[in-house]
Amino acid sequence: MKNFIKVVLSGLLLFSAYSCSKQEEFTESIFVDEPELTPDIKTYKFDKWLEDNYLIPYNLDFRYKLPEIDSDIDYNLVPTRLDKSMDMAILIKYLWFDVYGKIVSEDFLKTNGPRIIKLIGSPAYNPSLGTMILGTAEGGIEVTLYRCNELSSTNVDMMNEYYFKTMHHEFAHILQQQKTPPKEFDNYSAGYYDPTGWQNRTASEAASIGCVSPYASSQPREDFVEVIAVYIVKSDAQWQALLDLASKPGVNASGQTVANNLPMRGDDIIKAKLEICRKWLAEAWGVDLDAMHKEVQERQKQIDDAINQGLSEINAIN
């Protein structure tokens, strides 16, 4: 699993233990067995929309009801609310599937995309590391997105950080698992990857060693897909701001300058890494990374319209 962002856990997590008598009644389970798709079920319209937009065209099972078999007992997880599930399903199609369909081909994700997408309402916290999981890609066929109950369509930067970057990051892992990227990429920040302490780095520290995020500085394989994901979702101004930050010495959380012995400045390293990613996507997959970036930037301006259109389609189903 891939932990995406650091979180600060203040205080202690307190759990109250209590005993249950035989007379106590339990509330209804949060776990849902998937019913047959018939018009009499409460979620029929949305489920039919998922069938028409994911299952039939992509052979993809879009799971939002948190069946027990899909839950991870290592974390305290809750299902995604129905309204958030609908918004997320619409946006995943609009900002991920439809983009690849337009820029690459209609068949690209039918062949290379995941076969299962799971939505989890809550984050998955790892208190021992002070991190939380935002997404996972397992076996090249399954993508899980967490924290979906906090989706807010009015905050594009928040959506990019917690969802859209995660989507592109996880899908890049799927591509990475099928065709190995150039090993040359691993050399640029060699000696400065930290798989257990990356969460303690500031954005400035990470940028100064040529990494687009603290998590990118954890290991080369995460660095590679982070470059792709961050470049796709960031605006031109935000990308330039990242390069400007990377051109300066790193500053840690205590305000101290952190030196490194790399032969290149951080911004030049990021540019070199981006070129490797750009070339690999084009030659190995026929994907134009710059066209992807441009298309996503344009679509991010129309998020509310996309959601309203999707909800209208769902409500129109008989």
Secondary structure as the mmCIF struct_conf table of DSSP 4:
data_model
#
loop_
_struct_conf.conf_type_id
_struct_conf.id
_struct_conf.beg_label_comp_id
_struct_conf.beg_label_asym_id
_struct_conf.beg_label_seq_id
_struct_conf.end_label_comp_id
_struct_conf.end_label_asym_id
_struct_conf.end_label_seq_id
STRN STRN1 ILE A 5 LYS A 6
BEND BEND1 GLY A 11 GLY A 11
TURN_TY1_P TURN_TY1_P1 LYS A 22 GLN A 23
HELX_LH_PP_P HELX_LH_PP_P1 GLU A 24 SER A 29
BEND BEND2 ILE A 30 ILE A 30
HELX_LH_PP_P HELX_LH_PP_P2 ASP A 33 GLU A 36
TURN_TY1_P TURN_TY1_P2 PRO A 39 ASP A 40
BEND BEND3 ILE A 41 ILE A 41
TURN_TY1_P TURN_TY1_P3 LYS A 42 THR A 43
HELX_RH_AL_P HELX_RH_AL_P1 TYR A 44 LEU A 50
HELX_RH_PI_P HELX_RH_PI_P1 GLU A 51 LEU A 55
HELX_RH_AL_P HELX_RH_AL_P2 ILE A 56 TYR A 58
STRN STRN2 ASP A 61 ARG A 63
BEND BEND4 LYS A 65 LYS A 65
HELX_RH_3T_P HELX_RH_3T_P1 GLU A 68 ASP A 70
TURN_TY1_P TURN_TY1_P4 ILE A 73 ASP A 74
BEND BEND5 TYR A 75 TYR A 75
HELX_LH_PP_P HELX_LH_PP_P3 PRO A 79 ARG A 81
HELX_RH_AL_P HELX_RH_AL_P3 LEU A 82 ILE A 92
HELX_RH_PI_P HELX_RH_PI_P2 LYS A 93 PHE A 97
HELX_RH_AL_P HELX_RH_AL_P4 ASP A 98 ILE A 103
TURN_TY1_P TURN_TY1_P5 VAL A 104 VAL A 104
TURN_TY1_P TURN_TY1_P6 GLU A 106 ASP A 107
HELX_RH_AL_P HELX_RH_AL_P5 PHE A 108 ASN A 112
BEND BEND6 GLY A 113 GLY A 113
BEND BEND7 ARG A 115 ARG A 115
STRN STRN3 ILE A 116 LEU A 119
BEND BEND8 GLY A 121 SER A 122
STRN STRN4 ALA A 124 ASN A 126
TURN_TY1_P TURN_TY1_P7 PRO A 127 GLY A 130
STRN STRN5 THR A 131 ILE A 133
STRN STRN6 GLY A 135 GLU A 138
TURN_TY1_P TURN_TY1_P8 GLY A 139 ILE A 141
STRN STRN7 GLU A 142 LEU A 145
HELX_RH_3T_P HELX_RH_3T_P2 CYS A 148 GLU A 150
TURN_TY1_P TURN_TY1_P9 SER A 153 THR A 154
HELX_RH_AL_P HELX_RH_AL_P6 VAL A 156 MET A 159
HELX_RH_PI_P HELX_RH_PI_P3 ASN A 160 PHE A 164
HELX_RH_AL_P HELX_RH_AL_P7 LYS A 165 GLN A 178
BEND BEND9 LYS A 179 LYS A 179
HELX_LH_PP_P HELX_LH_PP_P4 THR A 180 PRO A 182
HELX_RH_3T_P HELX_RH_3T_P3 LYS A 183 ASN A 187
TURN_TY1_P TURN_TY1_P10 TYR A 188 GLY A 191
TURN_TY1_P TURN_TY1_P11 PRO A 195 GLY A 197
HELX_RH_3T_P HELX_RH_3T_P4 TRP A 198 ASN A 200
HELX_RH_AL_P HELX_RH_AL_P8 ALA A 203 SER A 208
TURN_TY1_P TURN_TY1_P12 ILE A 209 GLY A 210
BEND BEND10 VAL A 212 SER A 213
TURN_TY1_P TURN_TY1_P13 PRO A 214 PRO A 214
HELX_RH_3T_P HELX_RH_3T_P5 TYR A 215 SER A 217
BEND BEND11 SER A 218 SER A 218
HELX_RH_AL_P HELX_RH_AL_P9 PRO A 220 VAL A 233
BEND BEND12 LYS A 234 LYS A 234
HELX_RH_AL_P HELX_RH_AL_P10 ASP A 236 ALA A 246
TURN_TY1_P TURN_TY1_P14 SER A 247 SER A 247
BEND BEND13 LYS A 248 LYS A 248
STRN STRN8 GLY A 250 VAL A 251
TURN_TY1_P TURN_TY1_P15 ALA A 253 SER A 254
BEND BEND14 GLY A 255 GLY A 255
STRN STRN9 THR A 257 VAL A 258
BEND BEND15 PRO A 263 MET A 264
HELX_RH_AL_P HELX_RH_AL_P11 GLY A 266 TRP A 280
HELX_RH_PI_P HELX_RH_PI_P4 LEU A 281 TRP A 285
HELX_RH_AL_P HELX_RH_AL_P12 LEU A 289 GLN A 300
TURN_TY1_P TURN_TY1_P16 LYS A 301 GLN A 302
HELX_RH_AL_P HELX_RH_AL_P13 ILE A 303 ASN A 315
TURN_TY1_P TURN_TY1_P17 ALA A 316 ALA A 316
#
